[in-house]
Amino acid sequence: GSTVTGKAEAGLTVAIKDTDGNTIGNVTVGSDGTFSVTLLAAQANGQTLTVTATDTAGNTSAEATTIVPDTTAPAAPTDVTVSDDGATVTGKAEAGSTVTIKDADGNTIGSATVGSDSTFSVTLTTVQTN
């Protein structure tokens, strides 16, 4: 993500910091109470950013956090195998992603969420042979 938007009291200065505490963007809140900050560099998917607002007297708000959305597709699954009986597909993929198995006609015949250890096992609704 390269832009953070939000609402705060008009005239306050909003600062955005990365996980290391470095200020990566700041802006004065507009008269309508909204702000849009273009960050110095785009941030990584899933990274937590902190946001504070400071008034002209130097009083700073408590931190609010926001998480950079994950907009990158996971890599293709690897080590994919079909069990000898054609009932189960196993393999490895990005933890937390969803693996969907489709037949030759494009019909979904199974899906599963990949575990924290990056492995998955999908029991198929229709056994696949040949």
N, CA, C and O atoms as a printed pandas DataFrame, in Angstrom:
     atom_number atom_name residue_name chain_id  residue_number  x_coord  y_coord  z_coord
0              1         N          GLY        A               1    0.798   -1.180    0.000
1              2        CA          GLY        A               1    0.000    0.000    0.000
2              3         C          GLY        A               1    0.848    1.254    0.000
3              4         O          GLY        A               1    1.890    1.311    0.652
4              5         N          SER        A               2    0.399    2.253   -0.730
5              6        CA          SER        A               2    1.168    3.497   -0.799
6              7         C          SER        A               2    0.393    4.710   -0.299
7              8         O          SER        A               2    0.938    5.813   -0.272
8              9         N          THR        A               3   -0.874    4.531    0.101
9             10        CA          THR        A               3   -1.678    5.644    0.590
10            11         C          THR        A               3   -2.461    5.214    1.823
11            12         O          THR        A               3   -2.997    4.107    1.872
12            13         N          VAL        A               4   -2.524    6.093    2.813
13            14        CA          VAL        A               4   -3.341    5.863    4.009
14            15         C          VAL        A               4   -4.354    6.996    4.078
15            16         O          VAL        A               4   -3.995    8.167    3.960
16            17         N          THR        A               5   -5.618    6.644    4.270
17            18        CA          THR        A               5   -6.675    7.654    4.387
18            19         C          THR        A               5   -7.403    7.468    5.708
19            20         O          THR        A               5   -7.386    6.385    6.292
20            21         N          GLY        A               6   -8.040    8.535    6.171
21            22        CA          GLY        A               6   -8.796    8.431    7.412
22            23         C          GLY        A               6   -9.446    9.741    7.791
23            24         O          GLY        A               6   -9.546   10.674    6.994
24            25         N          LYS        A               7   -9.887    9.777    9.048
25            26        CA          LYS        A               7  -10.540   10.969    9.581
26            27         C          LYS        A               7   -9.914   11.336   10.916
27            28         O          LYS        A               7   -9.521   10.469   11.696
28            29         N          ALA        A               8   -9.829   12.633   11.160
29            30        CA          ALA        A               8   -9.324   13.159   12.431
30            31         C          ALA        A               8   -9.814   14.602   12.536
31            32         O          ALA        A               8  -10.455   15.125   11.624
32            33         N          GLU        A               9   -9.504   15.223   13.651
33            34        CA          GLU        A               9   -9.909   16.617   13.844
34            35         C          GLU        A               9   -9.181   17.518   12.851
35            36         O          GLU        A               9   -7.972   17.393   12.659
36            37         N          ALA        A              10   -9.924   18.423   12.224
37            38        CA          ALA        A              10   -9.356   19.346   11.237
38            39         C          ALA        A              10   -8.169   20.101   11.822
39            40         O          ALA        A              10   -8.202   20.539   12.971
40            41         N          GLY        A              11   -7.116   20.246   11.011
41            42        CA          GLY        A              11   -5.942   21.017   11.406
42            43         C          GLY        A              11   -4.864   20.234   12.129
43            44         O          GLY        A              11   -3.739   20.718   12.255
44            45         N          LEU        A              12   -5.177   19.025   12.611
45            46        CA          LEU        A              12   -4.155   18.228   13.274
46            47         C          LEU        A              12   -3.177   17.676   12.247
47            48         O          LEU        A              12   -3.497   17.567   11.064
48            49         N          THR        A              13   -1.984   17.332   12.712
49            50        CA          THR        A              13   -0.992   16.707   11.840
50            51         C          THR        A              13   -1.024   15.200   12.096
51            52         O          THR        A              13   -0.840   14.749   13.227
52            53         N          VAL        A              14   -1.256   14.439   11.045
53            54        CA          VAL        A              14   -1.288   12.980   11.137
54            55         C          VAL        A              14    0.053   12.441   10.672
55            56         O          VAL        A              14    0.569   12.845    9.630
56            57         N          ALA        A              15    0.618   11.519   11.457
57            58        CA          ALA        A              15    1.887   10.877   11.096
58            59         C          ALA        A              15    1.669    9.378   10.991
59            60         O          ALA        A              15    0.974    8.782   11.814
60            61         N          ILE        A              16    2.267    8.774    9.974
61            62        CA          ILE        A              16    2.210    7.334    9.751
62            63         C          ILE        A              16    3.616    6.790    9.965
63            64         O          ILE        A              16    4.586    7.309    9.413
64            65         N          LYS        A              17    3.715    5.724   10.784
65            66        CA          LYS        A              17    5.023    5.110   11.049
66            67         C          LYS        A              17    4.991    3.634   10.674
67            68         O          LYS        A              17    3.962    2.967   10.777
68            69         N          ASP        A              18    6.154    3.142   10.232
69            70        CA          ASP        A              18    6.277    1.727    9.896
70            71         C          ASP        A              18    6.554    0.901   11.153
71            72         O          ASP        A              18    6.576    1.444   12.258
72            73         N          THR        A              19    6.762   -0.383   10.995
73            74        CA          THR        A              19    6.961   -1.270   12.146
74            75         C          THR        A              19    8.236   -0.957   12.920
75            76         O          THR        A              19    8.365   -1.345   14.081
76            77         N          ASP        A              20    9.180   -0.260   12.288
77            78        CA          ASP        A              20   10.419    0.125   12.979
78            79         C          ASP        A              20   10.308    1.491   13.645
79            80         O          ASP        A              20   11.273    1.970   14.241
80            81         N          GLY        A              21    9.121    2.130   13.547
81            82        CA          GLY        A              21    8.925    3.434   14.166
82            83         C          GLY        A              21    9.370    4.604   13.315
83            84         O          GLY        A              21    9.387    5.742   13.785
84            85         N          ASN        A              22    9.733    4.340   12.063
85            86        CA          ASN        A              22   10.152    5.419   11.156
86            87         C          ASN        A              22    8.927    6.109   10.573
87            88         O          ASN        A              22    7.987    5.446   10.133
88            89         N          THR        A              23    8.936    7.440   10.569
89            90        CA          THR        A              23    7.833    8.184    9.957
90            91         C          THR        A              23    7.948    8.041    8.451
91            92         O          THR        A              23    8.969    8.387    7.856
92            93         N          ILE        A              24    6.871    7.520    7.834
93            94        CA          ILE        A              24    6.884    7.276    6.394
94            95         C          ILE        A              24    5.867    8.148    5.653
95            96         O          ILE        A              24    5.682    8.016    4.444
96            97         N          GLY        A              25    5.216    9.035    6.399
97            98        CA          GLY        A              25    4.279    9.967    5.783
98            99         C          GLY        A              25    3.606   10.822    6.828
99           100         O          GLY        A              25    3.387   10.373    7.953
100          101         N          ASN        A              26    3.274   12.049    6.473
101          102        CA          ASN        A              26    2.494   12.916    7.355
102          103         C          ASN        A              26    1.747   13.939    6.525
103          104         O          ASN        A              26    2.118   14.249    5.394
104          105         N          VAL        A              27    0.669   14.461    7.127
105          106        CA          VAL        A              27   -0.185   15.408    6.423
106          107         C          VAL        A              27   -1.018   16.160    7.447
107          108         O          VAL        A              27   -1.241   15.667    8.553
108          109         N          THR        A              28   -1.476   17.346    7.085
109          110        CA          THR        A              28   -2.409   18.103    7.916
110          111         C          THR        A              28   -3.826   17.708    7.524
111          112         O          THR        A              28   -4.159   17.645    6.340
112          113         N          VAL        A              29   -4.655   17.444    8.526
113          114        CA          VAL        A              29   -6.042   17.048    8.282
114          115         C          VAL        A              29   -6.804   18.235    7.696
115          116         O          VAL        A              29   -6.691   19.362    8.179
116          117         N          GLY        A              30   -7.576   17.962    6.654
117          118        CA          GLY        A              30   -8.333   19.000    5.971
118          119         C          GLY        A              30   -9.483   19.537    6.804
119          120         O          GLY        A              30   -9.833   18.962    7.834
120          121         N          SER        A              31  -10.068   20.637    6.358
121          122        CA          SER        A              31  -11.167   21.285    7.079
122          123         C          SER        A              31  -12.404   20.388    7.189
123          124         O          SER        A              31  -13.250   20.598    8.059
124          125         N          ASP        A              32  -12.507   19.391    6.307
125          126        CA          ASP        A              32  -13.630   18.445    6.366
126          127         C          ASP        A              32  -13.351   17.264    7.285
127          128         O          ASP        A              32  -14.183   16.367    7.415
128          129         N          GLY        A              33  -12.162   17.260    7.935
129          130        CA          GLY        A              33  -11.820   16.192    8.873
130          131         C          GLY        A              33  -11.280   14.936    8.233
131          132         O          GLY        A              33  -11.184   13.903    8.897
132          133         N          THR        A              34  -10.921   14.991    6.957
133          134        CA          THR        A              34  -10.360   13.809    6.294
134          135         C          THR        A              34   -8.906   14.062    5.931
135          136         O          THR        A              34   -8.460   15.202    5.803
136          137         N          PHE        A              35   -8.179   12.957    5.770
137          138        CA          PHE        A              35   -6.792   13.061    5.324
138          139         C          PHE        A              35   -6.468   11.913    4.374
139          140         O          PHE        A              35   -7.103   10.859    4.387
140          141         N          SER        A              36   -5.457   12.164    3.551
141          142        CA          SER        A              36   -4.919   11.160    2.638
142          143         C          SER        A              36   -3.416   11.376    2.607
143          144         O          SER        A              36   -2.945   12.445    2.216
144          145         N          VAL        A              37   -2.667   10.371    3.015
145          146        CA          VAL        A              37   -1.211   10.474    3.098
146          147         C          VAL        A              37   -0.591    9.558    2.055
147          148         O          VAL        A              37   -0.862    8.357    2.040
148          149         N          THR        A              38    0.240   10.118    1.184
149          150        CA          THR        A              38    1.025    9.306    0.258
150          151         C          THR        A              38    2.315    8.952    0.978
151          152         O          THR        A              38    3.071    9.835    1.382
152          153         N          LEU        A              39    2.563    7.668    1.138
153          154        CA          LEU        A              39    3.724    7.197    1.888
154          155         C          LEU        A              39    5.007    7.350    1.080
155          156         O          LEU        A              39    4.982    7.338   -0.151
156          157         N          LEU        A              40    6.132    7.496    1.788
157          158        CA          LEU        A              40    7.431    7.655    1.133
158          159         C          LEU        A              40    7.761    6.459    0.261
159          160         O          LEU        A              40    8.404    6.604   -0.779
160          161         N          ALA        A              41    7.322    5.268    0.680
161          162        CA          ALA        A              41    7.523    4.039   -0.097
162          163         C          ALA        A              41    6.338    3.122    0.171
163          164         O          ALA        A              41    5.797    3.104    1.277
164          165         N          ALA        A              42    5.938    2.365   -0.836
165          166        CA          ALA        A              42    4.849    1.408   -0.662
166          167         C          ALA        A              42    5.239    0.404    0.422
167          168         O          ALA        A              42    6.406    0.031    0.547
168          169         N          GLN        A              43    4.263   -0.020    1.192
169          170        CA          GLN        A              43    4.512   -0.927    2.306
170          171         C          GLN        A              43    4.122   -2.355    1.937
171          172         O          GLN        A              43    3.287   -2.582    1.061
172          173         N          ALA        A              44    4.745   -3.312    2.623
173          174        CA          ALA        A              44    4.551   -4.731    2.335
174          175         C          ALA        A              44    3.180   -5.219    2.787
175          176         O          ALA        A              44    2.602   -4.701    3.742
176          177         N          ASN        A              45    2.678   -6.219    2.084
177          178        CA          ASN        A              45    1.407   -6.839    2.435
178          179         C          ASN        A              45    1.421   -7.339    3.874
179          180         O          ASN        A              45    2.363   -8.006    4.301
180          181         N          GLY        A              46    0.377   -7.013    4.609
181          182        CA          GLY        A              46    0.241   -7.499    5.979
182          183         C          GLY        A              46    1.015   -6.722    7.021
183          184         O          GLY        A              46    0.908   -7.033    8.207
184          185         N          GLN        A              47    1.785   -5.731    6.632
185          186        CA          GLN        A              47    2.566   -4.946    7.590
186          187         C          GLN        A              47    1.637   -4.058    8.409
187          188         O          GLN        A              47    0.676   -3.499    7.881
188          189         N          THR        A              48    1.930   -3.933    9.700
189          190        CA          THR        A              48    1.154   -3.067   10.581
190          191         C          THR        A              48    1.779   -1.674   10.620
191          192         O          THR        A              48    2.975   -1.522   10.870
192          193         N          LEU        A              49    0.953   -0.664   10.370
193          194        CA          LEU        A              49    1.392    0.726   10.456
194          195         C          LEU        A              49    0.708    1.386   11.644
195          196         O          LEU        A              49   -0.408    1.016   12.007
196          197         N          THR        A              50    1.382    2.367   12.252
197          198        CA          THR        A              50    0.770    3.121   13.347
198          199         C          THR        A              50    0.477    4.536   12.869
199          200         O          THR        A              50    1.212    5.109   12.064
200          201         N          VAL        A              51   -0.616    5.080   13.386
201          202        CA          VAL        A              51   -1.081    6.408   12.987
202          203         C          VAL        A              51   -1.321    7.225   14.253
203          204         O          VAL        A              51   -1.977    6.757   15.184
204          205         N          THR        A              52   -0.789    8.444   14.286
205          206        CA          THR        A              52   -1.047    9.369   15.396
206          207         C          THR        A              52   -1.443   10.720   14.838
207          208         O          THR        A              52   -1.141   11.053   13.692
208          209         N          ALA        A              53   -2.124   11.489   15.667
209          210        CA          ALA        A              53   -2.490   12.862   15.328
210          211         C          ALA        A              53   -1.915   13.778   16.398
211          212         O          ALA        A              53   -1.976   13.467   17.588
212          213         N          THR        A              54   -1.357   14.911   15.973
213          214        CA          THR        A              54   -0.730   15.851   16.901
214          215         C          THR        A              54   -1.317   17.245   16.677
215          216         O          THR        A              54   -1.461   17.697   15.541
216          217         N          ASP        A              55   -1.659   17.928   17.797
217          218        CA          ASP        A              55   -2.200   19.282   17.673
218          219         C          ASP        A              55   -1.068   20.303   17.687
219          220         O          ASP        A              55    0.097   19.944   17.858
220          221         N          THR        A              56   -1.411   21.567   17.509
221          222        CA          THR        A              56   -0.399   22.632   17.428
222          223         C          THR        A              56    0.361   22.828   18.732
223          224         O          THR        A              56    1.458   23.388   18.728
224          225         N          ALA        A              57   -0.211   22.372   19.860
225          226        CA          ALA        A              57    0.479   22.474   21.148
226          227         C          ALA        A              57    1.454   21.321   21.361
227          228         O          ALA        A              57    2.169   21.291   22.364
228          229         N          GLY        A              58    1.490   20.360   20.415
229          230        CA          GLY        A              58    2.413   19.239   20.537
230          231         C          GLY        A              58    1.841   18.028   21.237
231          232         O          GLY        A              58    2.567   17.068   21.495
232          233         N          ASN        A              59    0.552   18.047   21.552
233          234        CA          ASN        A              59   -0.089   16.887   22.185
234          235         C          ASN        A              59   -0.383   15.834   21.124
235          236         O          ASN        A              59   -1.008   16.114   20.101
236          237         N          THR        A              60    0.082   14.613   21.393
237          238        CA          THR        A              60   -0.066   13.527   20.419
238          239         C          THR        A              60   -1.067   12.507   20.930
239          240         O          THR        A              60   -1.056   12.135   22.104
240          241         N          SER        A              61   -1.927   12.063   20.034
241          242        CA          SER        A              61   -2.954   11.068   20.369
242          243         C          SER        A              61   -2.330    9.713   20.656
243          244         O          SER        A              61   -1.147    9.486   20.401
244          245         N          ALA        A              62   -3.142    8.825   21.189
245          246        CA          ALA        A              62   -2.737    7.421   21.297
246          247         C          ALA        A              62   -2.592    6.883   19.878
247          248         O          ALA        A              62   -3.193    7.412   18.943
248          249         N          GLU        A              63   -1.801    5.839   19.722
249          250        CA          GLU        A              63   -1.605    5.247   18.402
250          251         C          GLU        A              63   -2.820    4.448   17.966
251          252         O          GLU        A              63   -3.427    3.730   18.760
252          253         N          ALA        A              64   -3.162    4.581   16.710
253          254        CA          ALA        A              64   -4.120    3.689   16.060
254          255         C          ALA        A              64   -3.295    2.836   15.106
255          256         O          ALA        A              64   -2.228    3.261   14.661
256          257         N          THR        A              65   -3.767    1.657   14.793
257          258        CA          THR        A              65   -3.027    0.805   13.858
258          259         C          THR        A              65   -3.889    0.464   12.655
259          260         O          THR        A              65   -5.118    0.450   12.718
260          261         N          THR        A              66   -3.209    0.197   11.581
261          262        CA          THR        A              66   -3.864   -0.288   10.368
262          263         C          THR        A              66   -2.941   -1.318    9.737
263          264         O          THR        A              66   -1.720   -1.226    9.862
264          265         N          ILE        A              67   -3.515   -2.280    9.073
265          266        CA          ILE        A              67   -2.728   -3.333    8.431
266          267         C          ILE        A              67   -2.805   -3.144    6.923
267          268         O          ILE        A              67   -3.887   -2.985    6.358
268          269         N          VAL        A              68   -1.644   -3.165    6.283
269          270        CA          VAL        A              68   -1.566   -3.022    4.835
270          271         C          VAL        A              68   -2.246   -4.241    4.209
271          272         O          VAL        A              68   -1.895   -5.375    4.533
272          273         N          PRO        A              69   -3.216   -4.018    3.316
273          274        CA          PRO        A              69   -3.926   -5.156    2.724
274          275         C          PRO        A              69   -3.012   -6.034    1.873
275          276         O          PRO        A              69   -2.068   -5.556    1.243
276          277         N          ASP        A              70   -3.316   -7.311    1.874
277          278        CA          ASP        A              70   -2.572   -8.283    1.068
278          279         C          ASP        A              70   -3.177   -8.295   -0.329
279          280         O          ASP        A              70   -4.272   -8.818   -0.538
280          281         N          THR        A              71   -2.460   -7.716   -1.280
281          282        CA          THR        A              71   -2.958   -7.643   -2.649
282          283         C          THR        A              71   -2.144   -8.500   -3.612
283          284         O          THR        A              71   -2.352   -8.453   -4.825
284          285         N          THR        A              72   -1.217   -9.284   -3.066
285          286        CA          THR        A              72   -0.368  -10.124   -3.897
286          287         C          THR        A              72   -0.896  -11.557   -3.889
287          288         O          THR        A              72   -1.080  -12.151   -2.826
288          289         N          ALA        A              73   -1.133  -12.099   -5.057
289          290        CA          ALA        A              73   -1.594  -13.488   -5.155
290          291         C          ALA        A              73   -0.504  -14.426   -4.649
291          292         O          ALA        A              73    0.682  -14.173   -4.860
292          293         N          PRO        A              74   -0.900  -15.505   -3.985
293          294        CA          PRO        A              74    0.110  -16.463   -3.523
294          295         C          PRO        A              74    0.737  -17.200   -4.709
295          296         O          PRO        A              74    0.162  -17.254   -5.796
296          297         N          ALA        A              75    1.901  -17.755   -4.486
297          298        CA          ALA        A              75    2.553  -18.577   -5.506
298          299         C          ALA        A              75    1.721  -19.841   -5.719
299          300         O          ALA        A              75    0.936  -20.232   -4.856
300          301         N          ALA        A              76    1.898  -20.459   -6.855
301          302        CA          ALA        A              76    1.183  -21.707   -7.150
302          303         C          ALA        A              76    1.569  -22.783   -6.140
303          304         O          ALA        A              76    2.715  -22.822   -5.692
304          305         N          PRO        A              77    0.633  -23.657   -5.775
305          306        CA          PRO        A              77    0.961  -24.759   -4.864
306          307         C          PRO        A              77    2.093  -25.622   -5.429
307          308         O          PRO        A              77    2.284  -25.708   -6.642
308          309         N          THR        A              78    2.836  -26.257   -4.518
309          310        CA          THR        A              78    3.946  -27.136   -4.906
310          311         C          THR        A              78    3.755  -28.502   -4.267
311          312         O          THR        A              78    2.903  -28.687   -3.398
312          313         N          ASP        A              79    4.562  -29.453   -4.713
313          314        CA          ASP        A              79    4.556  -30.822   -4.175
314          315         C          ASP        A              79    3.141  -31.406   -4.162
315          316         O          ASP        A              79    2.770  -32.119   -3.230
316          317         N          VAL        A              80    2.352  -31.102   -5.200
317          318        CA          VAL        A              80    0.964  -31.548   -5.268
318          319         C          VAL        A              80    0.913  -33.012   -5.695
319          320         O          VAL        A              80    1.499  -33.402   -6.705
320          321         N          THR        A              81    0.203  -33.811   -4.908
321          322        CA          THR        A              81    0.036  -35.228   -5.243
322          323         C          THR        A              81   -1.415  -35.635   -5.028
323          324         O          THR        A              81   -2.116  -35.093   -4.174
324          325         N          VAL        A              82   -1.842  -36.600   -5.825
325          326        CA          VAL        A              82   -3.165  -37.196   -5.687
326          327         C          VAL        A              82   -2.960  -38.574   -5.085
327          328         O          VAL        A              82   -2.093  -39.328   -5.526
328          329         N          SER        A              83   -3.755  -38.901   -4.083
329          330        CA          SER        A              83   -3.629  -40.205   -3.434
330          331         C          SER        A              83   -3.899  -41.321   -4.439
331          332         O          SER        A              83   -4.563  -41.111   -5.455
332          333         N          ASP        A              84   -3.377  -42.507   -4.142
333          334        CA          ASP        A              84   -3.546  -43.653   -5.041
334          335         C          ASP        A              84   -5.009  -43.950   -5.331
335          336         O          ASP        A              84   -5.346  -44.402   -6.426
336          337         N          ASP        A              85   -5.888  -43.697   -4.353
337          338        CA          ASP        A              85   -7.310  -43.981   -4.566
338          339         C          ASP        A              85   -8.060  -42.819   -5.217
339          340         O          ASP        A              85   -9.261  -42.927   -5.463
340          341         N          GLY        A              86   -7.359  -41.691   -5.504
341          342        CA          GLY        A              86   -7.968  -40.559   -6.187
342          343         C          GLY        A              86   -8.911  -39.733   -5.341
343          344         O          GLY        A              86   -9.666  -38.920   -5.874
344          345         N          ALA        A              87   -8.884  -39.926   -4.021
345          346        CA          ALA        A              87   -9.837  -39.246   -3.134
346          347         C          ALA        A              87   -9.272  -38.001   -2.453
347          348         O          ALA        A              87  -10.033  -37.184   -1.935
348          349         N          THR        A              88   -7.949  -37.848   -2.447
349          350        CA          THR        A              88   -7.321  -36.765   -1.690
350          351         C          THR        A              88   -6.193  -36.133   -2.494
351          352         O          THR        A              88   -5.437  -36.821   -3.179
352          353         N          VAL        A              89   -6.094  -34.807   -2.397
353          354        CA          VAL        A              89   -4.985  -34.067   -2.999
354          355         C          VAL        A              89   -4.242  -33.376   -1.861
355          356         O          VAL        A              89   -4.856  -32.728   -1.014
356          357         N          THR        A              90   -2.911  -33.519   -1.845
357          358        CA          THR        A              90   -2.095  -32.880   -0.807
358          359         C          THR        A              90   -0.997  -32.058   -1.474
359          360         O          THR        A              90   -0.687  -32.245   -2.651
360          361         N          GLY        A              91   -0.419  -31.150   -0.701
361          362        CA          GLY        A              91    0.684  -30.351   -1.209
362          363         C          GLY        A              91    1.053  -29.239   -0.256
363          364         O          GLY        A              91    0.701  -29.257    0.923
364          365         N          LYS        A              92    1.773  -28.268   -0.795
365          366        CA          LYS        A              92    2.234  -27.122   -0.011
366          367         C          LYS        A              92    1.814  -25.836   -0.724
367          368         O          LYS        A              92    1.782  -25.772   -1.953
368          369         N          ALA        A              93    1.490  -24.808    0.079
369          370        CA          ALA        A              93    1.115  -23.496   -0.454
370          371         C          ALA        A              93    1.258  -22.468    0.661
371          372         O          ALA        A              93    1.617  -22.812    1.787
372          373         N          GLU        A              94    0.975  -21.202    0.344
373          374        CA          GLU        A              94    1.088  -20.120    1.328
374          375         C          GLU        A              94    0.124  -20.360    2.480
375          376         O          GLU        A              94   -1.068  -20.573    2.261
376          377         N          ALA        A              95    0.633  -20.326    3.698
377          378        CA          ALA        A              95   -0.196  -20.517    4.894
378          379         C          ALA        A              95   -1.349  -19.531    4.895
379          380         O          ALA        A              95   -1.171  -18.342    4.634
380          381         N          GLY        A              96   -2.545  -20.050    5.194
381          382        CA          GLY        A              96   -3.731  -19.208    5.258
382          383         C          GLY        A              96   -4.442  -19.014    3.930
383          384         O          GLY        A              96   -5.569  -18.522    3.902
384          385         N          SER        A              97   -3.807  -19.389    2.835
385          386        CA          SER        A              97   -4.464  -19.260    1.530
386          387         C          SER        A              97   -5.456  -20.405    1.336
387          388         O          SER        A              97   -5.437  -21.385    2.081
388          389         N          THR        A              98   -6.312  -20.275    0.342
389          390        CA          THR        A              98   -7.286  -21.318    0.039
390          391         C          THR        A              98   -6.866  -22.025   -1.242
391          392         O          THR        A              98   -6.600  -21.386   -2.260
392          393         N          VAL        A              99   -6.811  -23.341   -1.180
393          394        CA          VAL        A              99   -6.517  -24.155   -2.360
394          395         C          VAL        A              99   -7.838  -24.719   -2.858
395          396         O          VAL        A              99   -8.603  -25.304   -2.092
396          397         N          THR        A             100   -8.099  -24.539   -4.135
397          398        CA          THR        A             100   -9.321  -25.048   -4.756
398          399         C          THR        A             100   -8.939  -26.036   -5.846
399          400         O          THR        A             100   -8.114  -25.734   -6.708
400          401         N          ILE        A             101   -9.541  -27.212   -5.805
401          402        CA          ILE        A             101   -9.283  -28.251   -6.801
402          403         C          ILE        A             101  -10.475  -28.297   -7.755
403          404         O          ILE        A             101  -11.626  -28.371   -7.325
404          405         N          LYS        A             102  -10.183  -28.253   -9.053
405          406        CA          LYS        A             102  -11.235  -28.303  -10.070
406          407         C          LYS        A             102  -10.993  -29.482  -10.999
407          408         O          LYS        A             102   -9.857  -29.901  -11.224
408          409         N          ASP        A             103  -12.094  -30.007  -11.532
409          410        CA          ASP        A             103  -11.970  -31.097  -12.502
410          411         C          ASP        A             103  -11.675  -30.529  -13.882
411          412         O          ASP        A             103  -11.546  -29.316  -14.048
412          413         N          ALA        A             104  -11.569  -31.403  -14.863
413          414        CA          ALA        A             104  -11.221  -30.993  -16.220
414          415         C          ALA        A             104  -12.235  -30.029  -16.828
415          416         O          ALA        A             104  -11.898  -29.273  -17.739
416          417         N          ASP        A             105  -13.463  -30.046  -16.338
417          418        CA          ASP        A             105  -14.499  -29.154  -16.844
418          419         C          ASP        A             105  -14.572  -27.833  -16.075
419          420         O          ASP        A             105  -15.421  -26.991  -16.368
420          421         N          GLY        A             106  -13.683  -27.649  -15.091
421          422        CA          GLY        A             106  -13.666  -26.411  -14.318
422          423         C          GLY        A             106  -14.581  -26.402  -13.113
423          424         O          GLY        A             106  -14.760  -25.364  -12.476
424          425         N          ASN        A             107  -15.169  -27.559  -12.787
425          426        CA          ASN        A             107  -16.056  -27.656  -11.623
426          427         C          ASN        A             107  -15.229  -27.857  -10.355
427          428         O          ASN        A             107  -14.305  -28.669  -10.344
428          429         N          THR        A             108  -15.550  -27.129   -9.293
429          430        CA          THR        A             108  -14.845  -27.288   -8.027
430          431         C          THR        A             108  -15.226  -28.626   -7.407
431          432         O          THR        A             108  -16.404  -28.936   -7.225
432          433         N          ILE        A             109  -14.189  -29.417   -7.083
433          434        CA          ILE        A             109  -14.425  -30.725   -6.480
434          435         C          ILE        A             109  -13.778  -30.841   -5.094
435          436         O          ILE        A             109  -13.738  -31.921   -4.506
436          437         N          GLY        A             110  -13.281  -29.728   -4.590
437          438        CA          GLY        A             110  -12.713  -29.702   -3.245
438          439         C          GLY        A             110  -11.938  -28.430   -2.998
439          440         O          GLY        A             110  -11.411  -27.817   -3.927
440          441         N          SER        A             111  -11.870  -28.036   -1.732
441          442        CA          SER        A             111  -11.061  -26.875   -1.359
442          443         C          SER        A             111  -10.688  -26.997    0.110
443          444         O          SER        A             111  -11.341  -27.704    0.878
444          445         N          ALA        A             112   -9.630  -26.296    0.484
445          446        CA          ALA        A             112   -9.168  -26.310    1.875
446          447         C          ALA        A             112   -8.327  -25.073    2.133
447          448         O          ALA        A             112   -7.744  -24.498    1.214
448          449         N          THR        A             113   -8.273  -24.674    3.392
449          450        CA          THR        A             113   -7.390  -23.595    3.817
450          451         C          THR        A             113   -6.045  -24.208    4.186
451          452         O          THR        A             113   -5.990  -25.201    4.912
452          453         N          VAL        A             114   -4.972  -23.625    3.693
453          454        CA          VAL        A             114   -3.628  -24.127    3.956
454          455         C          VAL        A             114   -3.257  -23.853    5.410
455          456         O          VAL        A             114   -3.470  -22.751    5.916
456          457         N          GLY        A             115   -2.711  -24.848    6.064
457          458        CA          GLY        A             115   -2.346  -24.744    7.477
458          459         C          GLY        A             115   -1.146  -23.845    7.719
459          460         O          GLY        A             115   -0.459  -23.434    6.783
460          461         N          SER        A             116   -0.905  -23.548    8.982
461          462        CA          SER        A             116    0.208  -22.676    9.368
462          463         C          SER        A             116    1.562  -23.286    9.013
463          464         O          SER        A             116    2.566  -22.579    8.933
464          465         N          ASP        A             117    1.585  -24.610    8.798
465          466        CA          ASP        A             117    2.823  -25.285    8.388
466          467         C          ASP        A             117    2.977  -25.328    6.864
467          468         O          ASP        A             117    3.866  -26.000    6.340
468          469         N          SER        A             118    2.098  -24.602    6.160
469          470        CA          SER        A             118    2.113  -24.476    4.692
470          471         C          SER        A             118    1.726  -25.749    3.949
471          472         O          SER        A             118    2.033  -25.884    2.765
472          473         N          THR        A             119    1.057  -26.687    4.623
473          474        CA          THR        A             119    0.601  -27.897    3.946
474          475         C          THR        A             119   -0.917  -27.910    3.853
475          476         O          THR        A             119   -1.610  -27.266    4.639
476          477         N          PHE        A             120   -1.420  -28.660    2.872
477          478        CA          PHE        A             120   -2.866  -28.811    2.731
478          479         C          PHE        A             120   -3.207  -30.244    2.352
479          480         O          PHE        A             120   -2.390  -30.982    1.801
480          481         N          SER        A             121   -4.439  -30.606    2.666
481          482        CA          SER        A             121   -4.990  -31.894    2.285
482          483         C          SER        A             121   -6.454  -31.653    1.957
483          484         O          SER        A             121   -7.217  -31.174    2.796
484          485         N          VAL        A             122   -6.840  -31.990    0.726
485          486        CA          VAL        A             122   -8.198  -31.764    0.265
486          487         C          VAL        A             122   -8.842  -33.101   -0.042
487          488         O          VAL        A             122   -8.337  -33.875   -0.855
488          489         N          THR        A             123   -9.970  -33.368    0.621
489          490        CA          THR        A             123  -10.762  -34.546    0.291
490          491         C          THR        A             123  -11.692  -34.157   -0.839
491          492         O          THR        A             123  -12.473  -33.214   -0.703
492          493         N          LEU        A             124  -11.621  -34.866   -1.948
493          494        CA          LEU        A             124  -12.405  -34.520   -3.128
494          495         C          LEU        A             124  -13.831  -35.025   -3.027
495          496         O          LEU        A             124  -14.095  -36.088   -2.466
496          497         N          THR        A             125  -14.748  -34.238   -3.584
497          498        CA          THR        A             125  -16.164  -34.650   -3.584
498          499         C          THR        A             125  -16.411  -35.752   -4.598
499          500         O          THR        A             125  -17.350  -36.535   -4.456
500          501         N          THR        A             126  -15.565  -35.814   -5.622
501          502        CA          THR        A             126  -15.649  -36.867   -6.635
502          503         C          THR        A             126  -14.269  -37.476   -6.787
503          504         O          THR        A             126  -13.304  -36.784   -7.112
504          505         N          VAL        A             127  -14.182  -38.760   -6.553
505          506        CA          VAL        A             127  -12.896  -39.456   -6.678
506          507         C          VAL        A             127  -12.401  -39.320   -8.114
507          508         O          VAL        A             127  -13.160  -39.463   -9.072
508          509         N          GLN        A             128  -11.104  -39.040   -8.234
509          510        CA          GLN        A             128  -10.499  -38.857   -9.556
510          511         C          GLN        A             128   -9.620  -40.070   -9.891
511          512         O          GLN        A             128   -8.641  -40.350   -9.198
512          513         N          THR        A             129   -9.976  -40.764  -10.936
513          514        CA          THR        A             129   -9.170  -41.885  -11.401
514          515         C          THR        A             129   -8.822  -41.638  -12.855
515          516         O          THR        A             129   -9.531  -40.928  -13.568
516          517         N          ASN        A             130   -7.739  -42.223  -13.276
517          518        CA          ASN        A             130   -7.217  -42.055  -14.651
518          519         C          ASN        A             130   -6.732  -40.642  -14.827
519          520         O          ASN        A             130   -6.255  -40.283  -15.903
